[in-house]
């Protein structure tokens, strides 16, 4: 779960770096890259989550999906910081609404 997320991010972002027409990359991450659960939010100063707030409690044994999203986004910022051709924007939704990929009559 973790390795494919990080490796996939590396592949896409290195491709963006080799494509001159790319000026901005938008990464749809997740709120789980910021925090795992409410206990982590309670530990944040002023209860304010910002660009410096990262999920610090997820592990391979506890919330591995959260760990994969955290490490993938951190890798994205690392790659973005190593170049000047494009800028990175991340979106960290907590819930996504919309129709499913496949239509179900019910």
N, C-alpha and C positions, 0 to 999 in steps of 0.2 A: 504494500500500500504506500509506504513512504518513498521507497526508491523510484517507483514509476512516476510519482507526483513531482519529485525533485528533478529527475532526469527529463521528464516531459517539458518542464519549465525551462531547463537549460537548452534543450533542442529548439524550442520555439523562440526563445529570446536571442540565442546565437544566430538563428536564421534572420530575425528582425535586424540584428546588427549588421548583417551582410546585405541587407536590402536598402539601397539608398533612398527609396521613396518613403520609407517608414519614418514618421516624425513623432508618433505617439503610440504607445502600447497600453491597452486597457486590460488589466487582469481582474477577472471576477474571482475573488478569493472567498472568504467566509468570515463571519464573526468569530468562528472558532479559532482563527489565527490570532485573535486578540485575547480571548479568554475561553477557558474550558467550562467553568460553571460559576455560580454566584459567589462562591467563596473567593475566587480569584478577583472578582470585581470589588468585593469588600476590602481587599488589600490595597487597592489603588488609591493614591493620594487624591483627596477631594472628590472621589468617586467619578473622576473624569477620565474617560478612555480617549487616547490620542495616538498620534503616529509613533510614539515611543512605547506604547503598551503592546506587549507580546504575550501570547499564551506561554506560560512557564511550567505548567503542571502536567500537560499531556506527555505520554510516553508510549512505547510500543505495547505496554501492558494495560495502560489506562488511557482510553480515548485515542487510539492510533490514527483515526481519521483526522482528528484535530491536530495531531502532530504532523501528519502529512501536509495539511493546508498551511500550517505555520512554517514548516521548513521550505515548502515550495515558494511561499511569498517572500521569505527571507532571502532565498536564492535569487528571486526576481529582482529584489532591491539591490543585492550585491552586483548582479550583472548590469543593471541600469546605472549603478554608480561607477562602473568601470568604462563607460563610454559616454560620448556627447552627441551622438547622432539623433537620438530620440529620447523622449521623456516618458516616464512610467506613471500611470494612474491606476490605483487599485480601488475596487468596490468590495465592501465586506458586508453583504446582506445577511440578515439573520433568518429571513424567511422569504421564499419565492412563491408567488402565486401565479397560476396560469394553467392552461389546458395541458394535459399530458401529451407526450410525444405521439402516442397511439390513441386513436379515437375508440372509445368503448361505448356501445349502445347499452344503456341501463337506466 
